[in-house]
Amino acid sequence: MVKNHCLAKSINDASWYQFRVWVEYFGKVFKRVTVAVNPQYTSLECSSCGEVVKKTLSTRTHVCKCGCVMDRDENAARIILSRGLGTVGHTGTFVLDANNAWGDETSTQSGETLIEQVIS
């Protein structure tokens, strides 16, 4: 269906909307905070200093003048995380852990502050 150039954008928009609905639903079921973040320019902005580093789609490594060198996707994930945390009022830093991708130990449960969760 997506190959139909007249309907492709509408079908993709509906798919992303449904994905967001499911994520928000499961966030409520498992008592997790969900935040929608605008992904625009997340792969261009440096997660270390905030400077915009232009790169092509084929460039897979983020290299900034500040000395930050990492995979482009990891950099974008850090930017998205910081934007999401900024939305809910948290200004601290987190270490992304690939072994804990589900966030079972690091997510702040709804109705609980980050300090309360860390202490427990």
Helices and strands as residue ranges (DSSP letters): H 8-29, E 61-63, E 69-71, H 72-87, G 98-100, H 114-119
